[in-house]
Amino acid sequence: MNNVAHVTLYFWIMKICATTLGEIAGDLLSMTLNIGYAISSIILLSFFLITLVMQLLSSRFHPVLYWSVILTTSTAGTTMSDYMDRTLGLGYAKGSLILITCLLIVLAAMPDS
């Protein structure tokens, strides 16, 4: 039972497009629609959680659902990093340190498979 995409050239093309769209969508909400980084982060994090739960409940691979999770990850992550840098004023160095620390905590907590 596999519900993730195979890592091929198509995977990386989709990943690059999703990441780029993440930057655009985050800026659309926060800057173009002028609702700010905090509200944009909440909105996009909500979409991410919805798609993530749907993906986790799925028993098989659905390409649209899978890539929706990737896309919402990119949009939420980009907007949250902009919030940390621009609204909280942490800057890129402190924001990166916080995110790297979070990644290391998650990796340390993951069981070996």
PyMOL commands that set and color helices and strands:
alter all, ss='L'
color gray80, all
select helices_A, chain A and resi 9-32+36-57+63-87+91-109
alter helices_A, ss='H'
color red, helices_A
deselect
rebuild
show_as cartoon
